[in-house]
């Protein structure tokens, strides 16, 4: 017997058996009941007006930020350490006042960026006065370059 002949004979028999089991044995009503229970206990759908989830990096910064009490304790501790060193050691000058920490070393993937070693707060070079320096004499500067060739 070929596969197609067997399939032609068995398919109607299996369909009839499944239909009989679902309808007569009450399996369909059990399935519908379970689905209805699941829909009742499911949480309400999220509305569009809810705010987006908070940024994890901002949460980490807020979690790690010092409170005013911690800041005051750190300042007091710093004063105690400076007095323990002695004000004569550096003539009372705080060597690191107004400095910022050096940027962390970048991974090899990050170092491929042209600005990878630059701080985001670095203003760079001011080129706003370049037109004032050269003025309308661009052609004179270009002629000098051509003459050198």
RAURQUI-V573628 format. One record per pair of residues at least 12 apart in sequence whose C-alpha atoms are under 8 Angstrom apart, sorted by sequence separation. I is the first residue (numbers start at 1). J is the second residue. D is the distance in Angstrom with one decimal. If there is no record, write none. Layout:
{{I,J,D} {I,J,D}}
This chain:
{{103,117,8.0} {103,119,7.1}}
